[in-house]
């Protein structure tokens, strides 16, 4: 359920395509955060006792709900982030794919059985959930990153607290509404929690919270250093997906018909705002001249514009 009157400030989502405000969201206060974390903690006590394959069934239903609204959610991602429509729908497909993966995982949480040196004894290992895990996502993958974490964490018996990017609150609201169609009134109600708020009020509160044993954060290296410093300082765990300086190596016998489009889209996809964006290319000298000419020619064909236009290959940056 949504908190009726959150105590935070109003946050406007601005479309990078035309600079217009799409809609506004009332952010959470620290008191609202406390309400959501308490709900997640209470739900964890019962959720962890539900058999993993049953937890997987809820995630399967979530995958099906995402299939039903793939085009709509993909359009919203494109509108709010500036990604082209194909990328927006592709991101939703990644959500669907990870749900399928997690459903299979729910029946494969294996542990080893081992012989003991003590007569009449055997040893075995069994994996236990951690508790309520925190998810901090960035604007460039506003829905897929949540799903990569949430689907796996949920089938393993954890509950979730998601802080989405302040630049993409509407896609987060949409995802939470989709989740609610699956979980409302069921044993999974309250498993997938979300708090939209500022870095100071919500971000800092989340990473300092000793009730959250694991924080998975996606964003800049600066953000990652802060999250790592605080969470590890309280002996918590982190999963950090941060910025990169990625290179592609092209050998002399490479098929340039394959290499050129891959390198091009690796650089211009999401307007280059990915941790995996292509930033450097290493070439064998024998192909330098041909490769450079063909890559420049490919760049000349890139159409930059409205990401909702089917002929656009590269949309705008998220903001100034």
C-alpha positions, 0 to 999 in steps of 0.5 A: 500500500502507498503511504497516503501523505508522505512527509518529504518534498515534491519531486518533479520528473523532467523528460530529457526529450523536451525538458517538460515536467511529466509528473511529480511525486511526493517523496518520503521522509525519514519517518516514512522510511521507518514505516516501510523498513518495519513492514519489510522486517515484519514480513521477513519473519514469515516470508523466510518460512515459505518454501522457496518454490512457492516464493518462486511462483510469485516471481513467475507471476511478476514476470508474466505481469511484466510481459503484459505491460512490456510496451507500456513500461518500455515507453515510460522508460524511454520518456523519462530517461531519454532511451530509445523505445527499443532500449526501453522495451529491451530493459523490461525484457531483461526484467522478464528474463531475470524473473524466469531465471529466479523461478528456476533458481527457487528449485535449485538452492542446493547445499553440499552433503559431507561425510563426518569424521564422527560415527553416525553423523553427516554434515550438510549445508543450507543457505539462509536468507539475510533479511531485508536487503537494500537496493539503490538503482541509477537512472540509466537502468531504472527498472532492470537493475531493480529486477536483477536484485529483487527477483533473486533476493525474493526467491532466496527468502529476503525482503526488499527496500528499494531506493530508486534514482531521483531522476526516474521516480515515475518508472519506479512507481510504475514497477511498484504498481505492477508488483502490487497486482501480484502481491496484494492480499497474498503472502508476498504482500510487503516483500517488495518495499520502495522509498523515493527520497533524497540522498540525505533523508533516505539514501544515507538513512538506508546505508547506515541502517544496521537492519539492512545486512546487504546493500546493492548499489548501482551508480557512480564511483563516488557514490560507491565509495560512500556506500562502501565506506558506510556499510562496511563500517558497520560490517554490512555487505555490499554489491557495487556496480559502478562506472567503468573505462571499458575497452574493446580489442579488435584483432586483425582477422576480426569480422568488421561487419560484426565489430563495427555495429557492436562497438558503435552501439556500445558507445551510443546506447543510452547516450553513452551513460552506461557503466558498460559503455564503450570508451576505448578501442584497441586495434591491430595496426594492420586494420587501423585505417579501414576500421577508422574509416568504417567507424566514422562512416557508421557514426555519421549515420547515427540519428539523434533525436526524440527517443520515441521516434522509431528512426532515432538511434540515440536519445538525449542525455538525462539532463544538462 
